[in-house]
Amino acid sequence: MYTEICKKLGIEYPIFAFTHCRDVVVAVSKAGGIGVLGAVGFSPEELKAELDWIDEHIGDLPYGVDIVIPQKYEGMGDMSPEDLEKELWKMVPQEHIDFAQKLLADAGVPEWPDGTNSMGLLGWTEATATPLLMEALTRPKCKLIANALGTPPADKVKMIQDSGRLVGALCGRVKQAKAHKEAGLDFIVAQGGEGGGHAGDVGSVVLWPQAVAAAAPVPVLAAGGIGNGQQMLAAMSMGCAGVWTGSLWLTVEEAHAEPAQKESLLKASSEDTVRSRSWTGKTCRMLKNEWTEAWDRADSPSPLGMPLQGLVSGDGIRRTARYASVGDCQKVAFNPVGQVVGQINHVESTRAVIFRLVTEYVDALERLNSLMPDEA
């Protein structure tokens, strides 16, 4: 299980944990894996505070930061974040804003305390992600940067590598893995369609070995559908250098999600997720509910592209997170998660999850080895 990427990062297990919760980042790294903080929902000032806390509590252990610079999005170009947001708002129909606000109101979700109905432009563009990247690069303990959507711009790849850090990106197709390799990335995350968040439509068991072959010798981390050690062993047996996990950490003791949100996830089956453009504008896997169904109706406005849909839904993201247990909030809540949610049925500590993954991996490997015939 101890692969080359473990040596480069100084970690015990090749278990990468994507999370928006700083407590989980620290707990995973302390348990032998490496926590990766998703930065997309933070402003530069908020990210600074989160990384300050991580640096204070993680000791000498490494961690990573995940950003989002899509290869294609509305408003691409050389523009300041402020000017870009102004221009993008001009492209958002009032019909979409009214539709989103009505869904929240009908479910009894309280308004934001200051009365605003937008959280602004999130880090889903190069203009807004770059300040987040620059903040991460000031942190010596941050040892890797991952881009969640597409190959990072060449200047950003050079900047990260020149700083002595590893840079990687997620992919859902073989051609994307090839593009990442050609761009000189240090690692690639191959995410099967089962995965939560922005995932493609090719299943993990099909994608992983193809991505490994296409990217060689660049190490490939397996993502999508990994909830136990047996699944981790399956990924490693296909040539993957480790696993990139996300849904596993949504319900751990250290996760900051409200109890009502955790309850929705713990009760869900693998059939309760859907790939929808209703929140971010790009296909994203989440728990299906009245929000996802409403945007899919023939008489409803069609979701806008990224990042326009995020301007429409951003208020809903923050309100359904803060007021998760109020009214019928969970009927319209944003709960991104993979199909592995059906395997997550009780709350565990982060350390217990890491220990379980490793123990199940070893047990499964021993069982397979026992099937080999004895030498004559």
C-alpha positions in Angstrom: 0.0 0.0 0.0 3.0 2.3 0.5 3.4 3.8 -3.0 5.8 6.3 -4.5 3.4 9.2 -3.9 3.4 8.4 -0.2 7.2 8.9 -0.2 6.9 12.2 -2.0 4.3 13.5 0.4 5.6 11.9 3.6 2.4 10.1 4.4 1.8 6.6 5.8 -1.2 5.6 3.6 -2.2 6.7 0.1 -5.6 7.8 1.3 -6.5 11.3 0.2 -9.5 12.9 1.8 -11.3 15.7 0.0 -13.3 17.8 2.5 -14.6 21.3 3.1 -14.0 20.9 6.8 -10.7 21.9 8.4 -11.2 19.5 11.3 -11.4 16.6 9.0 -8.2 17.7 7.1 -6.2 17.7 10.3 -7.7 14.4 11.6 -7.0 12.6 8.3 -3.4 13.8 8.2 -2.9 12.8 11.8 -4.3 9.3 11.1 -1.8 8.6 8.3 -3.5 9.8 5.2 -3.6 13.4 3.8 -6.5 15.8 4.1 -7.3 18.1 1.2 -9.3 21.2 1.9 -11.9 22.2 -0.8 -11.4 25.9 -1.2 -14.2 26.7 -3.7 -16.7 28.0 -1.2 -14.3 30.3 0.6 -13.4 33.9 0.0 -9.6 34.6 0.2 -10.0 36.0 3.7 -12.0 33.0 4.8 -9.5 30.6 3.3 -6.7 32.4 5.1 -8.5 31.8 8.4 -9.1 28.1 7.6 -5.5 27.6 6.7 -4.3 29.5 9.7 -6.3 27.0 11.9 -5.0 24.0 10.0 -1.4 25.1 10.3 -1.8 25.7 14.0 -3.3 22.2 14.7 -1.7 19.8 12.2 1.8 19.8 13.6 4.4 19.0 11.0 2.1 16.9 8.8 1.2 17.7 5.2 -2.1 18.7 3.7 -3.5 19.8 0.3 -5.8 22.4 -1.1 -8.3 21.8 -3.9 -9.3 24.6 -6.3 -11.6 24.9 -9.3 -10.5 26.4 -12.5 -12.8 25.0 -15.3 -11.4 24.7 -18.8 -14.6 26.3 -20.1 -17.0 28.6 -18.4 -19.1 31.7 -19.1 -17.1 34.9 -19.0 -13.7 33.5 -19.6 -11.1 36.1 -20.1 -8.6 38.5 -18.5 -10.8 40.3 -16.0 -10.8 41.1 -12.3 -13.0 39.1 -10.0 -15.2 42.2 -9.3 -15.6 43.1 -13.0 -16.2 39.5 -13.9 -19.0 39.2 -11.3 -20.7 42.4 -12.6 -20.6 41.1 -16.2 -21.9 37.7 -15.2 -24.8 39.1 -13.2 -26.0 40.8 -16.4 -26.3 37.4 -18.0 -28.5 35.9 -15.3 -32.3 36.1 -16.1 -34.5 37.3 -13.2 -36.7 34.3 -13.9 -34.0 32.0 -12.6 -33.4 34.1 -9.4 -37.1 34.2 -8.7 -37.5 30.4 -9.3 -34.7 29.6 -6.9 -35.9 32.0 -4.2 -39.4 30.6 -4.4 -38.1 27.0 -3.9 -36.3 28.1 -0.7 -39.3 30.1 0.6 -41.8 27.3 0.0 -39.6 24.9 2.0 -39.5 27.4 4.9 -35.7 28.0 4.7 -35.0 31.3 6.6 -33.4 34.1 4.7 -29.8 35.1 5.2 -29.4 37.4 8.3 -28.3 40.4 6.3 -31.2 40.1 3.9 -29.1 39.5 0.8 -30.0 36.8 -1.6 -26.5 36.1 -3.1 -23.2 34.9 -1.8 -21.4 36.3 -4.8 -19.2 34.7 -7.3 -17.6 31.5 -5.9 -14.1 30.3 -6.8 -15.4 28.6 -10.0 -13.4 30.8 -12.3 -9.7 31.5 -12.9 -10.2 35.0 -11.7 -11.7 33.9 -8.4 -9.6 30.8 -7.9 -6.3 32.4 -8.4 -6.4 34.4 -5.1 -7.2 31.2 -3.3 -4.3 29.4 -4.9 -1.9 32.3 -4.0 -3.0 32.0 -0.3 -2.4 28.2 -0.4 1.1 28.7 -1.8 2.1 30.8 1.3 1.7 27.7 3.4 4.8 25.4 3.8 2.7 22.5 5.1 0.5 22.6 2.0 2.2 20.0 -0.2 -0.2 19.6 -3.0 -2.7 21.5 -5.1 -5.5 19.8 -7.0 -7.8 21.2 -9.7 -11.3 19.8 -9.6 -12.3 20.6 -13.2 -10.0 20.2 -16.1 -6.3 20.7 -16.7 -5.0 23.8 -14.8 -3.6 26.7 -16.9 0.0 26.2 -17.8 1.2 29.2 -15.8 -0.5 27.9 -12.7 1.1 24.4 -13.1 4.5 26.0 -13.4 3.8 28.3 -10.4 2.9 25.3 -8.2 5.7 23.0 -9.3 8.3 25.8 -9.0 7.1 26.2 -5.4 8.1 22.5 -4.8 4.6 21.2 -4.5 2.7 18.5 -6.4 -0.1 19.5 -8.7 -2.8 17.3 -10.0 -6.3 17.3 -11.4 -9.4 15.2 -11.6 -10.7 13.6 -14.7 -13.7 11.5 -15.7 -12.6 10.5 -19.2 -9.5 8.9 -20.7 -8.9 11.8 -23.0 -8.8 14.1 -20.0 -6.2 11.8 -18.3 -4.1 12.1 -21.4 -4.4 15.9 -21.4 -3.3 16.0 -17.8 -0.3 13.9 -18.6 0.7 16.1 -21.5 0.4 19.2 -19.3 3.0 17.7 -17.0 0.9 17.2 -13.9 2.4 15.2 -11.0 -0.7 13.1 -10.3 -4.1 12.4 -11.8 -7.4 11.6 -10.0 -9.6 9.4 -12.1 -13.2 9.8 -10.8 -15.8 7.3 -11.9 -19.4 8.4 -12.4 -20.4 7.0 -9.0 -18.5 9.8 -7.3 -20.0 12.7 -5.6 -19.8 16.3 -6.9 -18.6 16.9 -10.5 -18.3 13.5 -12.0 -18.6 12.1 -15.5 -20.6 9.1 -16.7 -18.0 6.4 -17.0 -18.0 3.9 -14.2 -15.0 3.5 -11.9 -14.1 -0.1 -12.7 -14.0 0.8 -16.4 -12.3 4.2 -16.0 -9.5 3.4 -13.5 -7.4 0.9 -15.6 -7.8 2.9 -18.7 -6.7 6.1 -17.0 -3.7 4.2 -15.5 -2.6 3.0 -18.9 -3.2 6.4 -20.6 -1.4 8.4 -17.9 1.6 6.1 -17.3 4.0 6.8 -15.7 2.1 9.6 -14.0 0.5 8.1 -10.8 -3.3 7.8 -10.8 -5.5 8.1 -7.7 -8.8 6.3 -7.8 -12.0 8.2 -7.0 -15.7 7.3 -7.1 -17.3 4.5 -5.2 -14.7 3.9 -2.5 -16.2 3.3 0.9 -14.3 0.4 2.3 -10.9 -1.4 2.1 -12.1 -4.0 -0.4 -12.9 -1.2 -2.9 -9.6 0.3 -2.2 -7.8 -3.0 -2.9 -9.8 -3.2 -6.2 -8.4 0.2 -7.2 -4.9 -0.6 -6.2 -5.1 -4.0 -8.1 -5.8 -2.0 -11.3 -2.6 -0.1 -10.9 -3.8 3.0 -9.0 -1.3 4.6 -6.7 -3.9 5.5 -4.0 -7.5 6.6 -3.4 -9.1 10.0 -3.5 -12.2 9.9 -1.2 -14.8 12.5 -0.4 -18.3 11.2 0.5 -16.8 9.1 3.4 -16.0 12.3 5.4 -19.3 14.0 5.2 -20.7 12.2 8.3 -17.7 11.6 10.5 -17.6 13.0 14.0 -15.3 15.8 13.0 -17.4 17.0 10.0 -19.1 20.4 10.6 -22.3 19.5 8.8 -25.5 20.1 10.7 -27.2 17.0 12.3 -30.1 17.2 9.8 -27.8 17.1 6.9 -25.9 14.1 8.3 -29.2 12.4 8.9 -30.2 12.8 5.3 -26.9 11.2 4.2 -27.0 8.4 6.7 -30.5 7.4 5.7 -29.9 7.6 1.9 -29.4 4.6 -0.3 -27.2 4.3 -3.3 -30.2 4.8 -5.5 -31.0 8.2 -3.9 -28.4 10.2 -5.8 -28.8 12.0 -9.1 -26.4 13.8 -11.5 -27.8 17.3 -11.9 -26.8 20.7 -13.2 -29.2 22.5 -10.9 -26.7 23.8 -8.4 -23.4 24.5 -10.2 -24.3 24.5 -13.9 -22.1 21.4 -14.5 -23.2 17.9 -14.0 -22.8 17.2 -10.3 -23.9 14.1 -8.2 -25.9 14.8 -5.1 -28.9 13.6 -3.1 -32.0 14.0 -5.3 -34.8 16.0 -3.7 -37.5 18.6 -4.7 -34.8 21.1 -5.7 -33.2 18.8 -8.3 -36.6 17.6 -9.6 -37.9 21.2 -9.9 -35.1 22.3 -12.2 -35.6 19.2 -14.3 -39.3 19.9 -15.1 -40.2 20.8 -18.6 -42.0 24.0 -17.4 -39.1 25.2 -15.3 -36.2 27.4 -16.3 -33.2 25.3 -17.6 -30.1 25.5 -15.4 -27.5 28.0 -16.6 -23.9 27.2 -17.3 -21.1 27.5 -14.8 -20.6 29.9 -13.0 -24.0 31.6 -13.8 -26.0 28.9 -12.1 -23.8 29.2 -9.1 -24.8 32.9 -8.8 -28.4 31.8 -8.8 -28.0 28.9 -6.3 -25.3 30.3 -4.1 -27.8 31.7 -1.6 -29.4 28.3 -1.4 -26.1 26.6 -0.8 -25.4 28.8 2.3 -28.9 28.9 3.6 -29.6 25.1 3.4 -26.2 24.5 5.1 -26.8 26.9 8.0 -30.6 26.1 8.4 -30.4 22.4 7.6 -33.0 21.4 10.2 -35.5 24.3 9.8 -38.8 23.7 8.1 -38.5 21.4 5.0 -35.0 22.5 4.3 -33.7 19.0 3.4 -36.3 18.9 0.6 -34.3 21.6 -1.2 -30.8 21.2 0.4 -27.6 20.9 -1.5 -26.1 17.6 -0.4 -23.4 16.6 -2.9 -22.5 12.9 -2.4 -21.6 9.8 -4.3 -23.4 6.5 -4.7 -21.2 5.1 -1.9 -23.6 7.0 0.4 -25.5 3.7 0.7 -22.6 2.2 2.6 -22.4 5.1 5.0 -24.9 4.2 7.7 -23.5 5.4 11.0 -21.2 8.1 12.4 -17.5 7.2 12.8 -14.5 9.1 13.9 -12.0 10.0 11.2 -9.3 7.9 12.7 -11.7 4.9 12.9 -12.5 5.3 9.1 -8.8 5.3 8.2 -8.2 2.3 10.5 -11.2 0.5 9.0 -10.0 1.1 5.4 -6.6 -0.3 6.2 -7.8 -3.3 8.1 -10.4 -4.2 5.4 -7.7 -3.7 2.7 -5.4 -6.2 4.5 -8.1 -8.7 5.2 -9.3 -8.6 1.6 -5.7 -9.0 0.3 -5.1 -12.0 2.6 -8.3 -13.6 1.5 -7.3 -13.3 -2.2 -3.8 -14.6 -1.4 -5.4 -17.6 0.3 -7.1 -18.5 -3.0 -3.7 -19.1 -4.7 -2.8 -22.8 -5.0 0.0 -24.0 -2.8 3.3 -24.7 -4.5 4.0 -28.3 -5.1 
